[in-house]
């Protein structure tokens, strides 16, 4: 689930989806505004549409590997 495999395409792997999400996080934003940006990008491009469950699971993964943080309802990239 984290990495692509024989049964999981690269577009669905958490690392790939996480990278796509991080591209949209130049500025801190709420989870709902981030979700809306991802949906807009999916409609304009050839990306497979991401489910909300997959989005939340990826946010959880990014939080667990300490790539993002949340403070007062605002998500932001963690500064190294």
C-alpha positions in Angstrom: 0.0 0.0 0.0 2.9 2.4 0.7 4.9 1.3 -2.3 3.6 0.3 -5.8 3.5 -3.5 -6.2 2.2 -6.1 -8.6 -1.4 -5.5 -7.4 -1.2 -1.8 -6.6 -0.5 0.7 -9.4 1.9 3.5 -8.9 -0.9 6.1 -9.0 -2.5 4.5 -5.9 0.6 4.0 -3.8 0.7 6.2 -0.7 4.2 7.6 -1.6 3.0 8.7 -5.0 -0.3 10.2 -3.7 1.7 11.8 -0.9 4.0 13.5 -3.3 1.1 14.8 -5.3 -0.5 16.2 -2.1 2.8 17.8 -1.0 3.0 19.7 -4.3 -0.2 21.5 -3.3 1.1 22.5 0.1 3.3 25.4 -0.7 1.2 27.4 1.7 -0.6 26.2 4.9 -4.2 25.4 4.2 -7.2 23.5 5.6 -7.8 19.8 4.7 -11.0 20.7 2.9 -9.3 23.3 0.7 -6.5 20.9 -0.1 -9.0 18.2 -1.0 -10.8 20.6 -3.4 -7.4 21.5 -5.1 -6.7 17.8 -5.6 -10.1 17.2 -7.1 -9.7 20.1 -9.5 -6.3 18.8 -10.6 -7.8 15.3 -11.2 -10.5 16.7 -13.3 -8.1 18.7 -15.5 -5.4 15.9 -15.9 -5.3 12.3 -16.7 -4.7 11.3 -13.0 -6.9 8.6 -11.6 -9.4 10.3 -9.3 -8.5 9.9 -5.7 -11.1 8.8 -3.2 -11.6 10.8 0.0 -10.7 7.7 2.0 -7.4 7.5 0.0 -6.8 11.2 0.6 -7.3 10.9 4.4 -5.2 7.8 4.5 -2.4 9.6 2.7 -2.6 12.5 5.1 -2.3 10.1 8.0 0.7 8.5 6.4 2.4 11.9 5.8 1.7 12.9 9.4 3.2 9.6 10.7 6.4 10.1 8.7 6.5 13.7 10.1 6.2 15.4 6.7 3.2 17.5 7.6 1.7 18.9 10.8 -1.6 20.4 11.8 -2.1 23.3 14.1 -5.4 24.9 14.8 -7.0 23.1 11.9 -4.4 24.2 9.4 -2.1 21.7 7.6 1.4 22.7 6.7 4.6 21.1 5.5 7.0 20.4 8.3 10.2 22.4 8.1 13.3 20.2 8.5 
